[in-house]
Every structure is written in C-alpha cells, then in structure tokens.
Amino acid sequence: MLNVKISNMSAHLQTLASSKYYPQIQDAVEKKDKNLLIKVCRKAKIPQIDINSIVSLLLSMNNAVKWPAGF
C-alpha cells in the first residue's frame, strides 16, 4: 500500500511540475500561499485525499530552493 501511495504522490508532483501548472506552483510556494496551492492542485485534478500531503510537502521546502530554468 505504501508503494502505491508514493507512486501516486510522485505522479501528482510530476503533474504539478508541468509547464501548465509550474508557474502557479512556484509563485504559491515562494509566497507560502496554501490556498493558491490547493486551488492549483484542484485544477490539476489531484484527488482531495492527496492535496493536504502535497501542499504540506511543497510548503515545507526551503525558500533557498533554486527553481530549474526552462519551466
């Protein structure tokens, strides 16, 4: 069961890393805007049961994260 959950989370993060959602995700993380992250996750059709985990993970990232070029 854990391996399935990890796989699902990985797929959700890959979706959010796509050029369609990435700029909004980057903005929300930089601003530590939980509501915007939730909104983008819903737009990306991430299941509600996984949104809190994704948002917590993204908001726990260090502000010093260097965003990759090209997104």
C-alpha positions in Angstrom: 0.0 0.0 0.0 2.8 2.4 0.8 4.5 1.9 -2.5 1.2 2.8 -4.3 0.8 6.0 -2.2 4.4 7.0 -3.0 3.8 6.3 -6.7 0.6 8.4 -6.7 2.3 11.3 -4.9 5.2 11.2 -7.4 2.7 11.3 -10.3 0.9 14.2 -8.7 4.2 16.1 -8.3 5.1 15.4 -11.9 1.8 16.9 -13.0 2.4 20.0 -11.0 5.9 20.3 -12.5 4.4 20.5 -16.0 4.6 23.9 -17.7 0.8 24.2 -17.4 0.9 24.4 -13.6 4.5 25.1 -12.6 4.4 28.9 -12.7 1.5 29.0 -10.3 3.1 26.4 -8.1 6.3 28.3 -8.0 4.5 31.5 -7.1 2.5 29.9 -4.4 5.5 28.2 -2.8 7.5 31.4 -2.8 4.6 33.3 -1.2 3.8 30.3 1.1 0.2 30.6 -0.1 -1.6 27.4 1.0 -4.9 28.5 -0.6 -3.3 29.0 -4.0 -1.6 25.7 -3.8 -4.9 24.0 -3.0 -6.5 25.8 -5.9 -3.9 24.7 -8.4 -4.0 21.1 -7.1 -7.7 21.0 -7.7 -7.3 22.5 -11.1 -4.7 19.7 -11.8 -7.4 17.2 -10.7 -5.3 15.9 -7.8 -7.6 13.8 -5.5 -8.7 15.7 -2.4 -7.3 13.0 -0.2 -3.8 13.7 -1.5 -3.9 17.5 -1.7 -3.1 18.1 2.0 0.0 15.9 1.7 1.2 17.6 -1.5 0.6 21.1 0.0 2.5 20.2 3.2 5.4 18.9 1.2 5.6 21.9 -1.0 5.3 24.4 1.8 8.0 22.6 3.8 10.5 23.3 1.1 13.3 25.7 2.0 13.0 29.2 0.5 16.5 28.8 -0.9 15.3 26.2 -3.4 16.6 27.2 -6.8 13.9 26.7 -9.4 15.1 25.0 -12.6 15.4 27.1 -15.7 13.1 26.3 -18.6 9.8 25.8 -16.8 
